[in-house]
Amino acid sequence: MLNSLFIRGSVSLPSLLLCLGAAIVLGVLSALLYSKKNPCTSSFATTLALLPMISSAVILVVNGNLGAGIAVAGAFSLVRFRSVQGSAREILAVFLAVVLGMCLGAGYLGVAALVFALYALMILLLDAVHFGRESEMRRELKISVPESLDYDGLFDDLLNAHAKEWSLERVRTAEMGSVYQLTFHVTLPQNFQSRPLLEEIRTRNGNLPVSLGRITSTNEM
């Protein structure tokens, strides 16, 4: 089961079709698994679905041929990916697709299937136990204050009264410098009621905008 289907230097048509077919199946399954757990574009899902087949074809071509392997590596080094930086999960999903393609390109169908099964099992398990996620009561509080108001320590007593922990993360100007926006990360107690805190803040910041929500991250997985 874990042995290669190929004899070094020799690839039969049935074995080739079996490996490429398995690459397509595992690629589609990995794309479905990723899109089920994470929002993604159709382009990224298609990439995950087809990348194992492409990478397995490359491994099949260069298998045992050092010169061809160096040539392919040089060709890939010329490729420039014009896209924004991906999240950790996107990088993991792409790396999985490449590994599956490498295993299948070498003829190790059993190894590829085992790697995918373990990956799917661990992803589902870690998601089920909320592994590595921030506390559900960890929130981001944004308070706007007029430039004429001294904001240092202005809301400390309110945050101490309503939050278990809090920290001022950043301060920036807004609306042509006429407003400061303070961003706090707060840990709230269970059964927290947000309205009393927001009402008290509004009485001090001149009824300017206040928001309380989940902590945003551009590279979330």
Buried (B, 14 or more C-beta within 10 A) or exposed (E): EEEBBBEEEEBEEEBBEBBBEBBBBBBBBBBEBBBEBBEBEEEBBEBBBBBBBBBBBBBBBBBEEEEEBEEBEEEEEEEEEEEEEBBEBBEBBBEBBBBBBBBBBBBBBBBBBBBBEEBBEEBEEEEEEEEEEEEEBBBBBBBBBEEEEEBEEBBEEBBEEBBBEBEBEEEEEEEEEEBBBBBBBBBBEEEBEBEEBBEBBBEBBEEBEBEBEEBEEEEEB
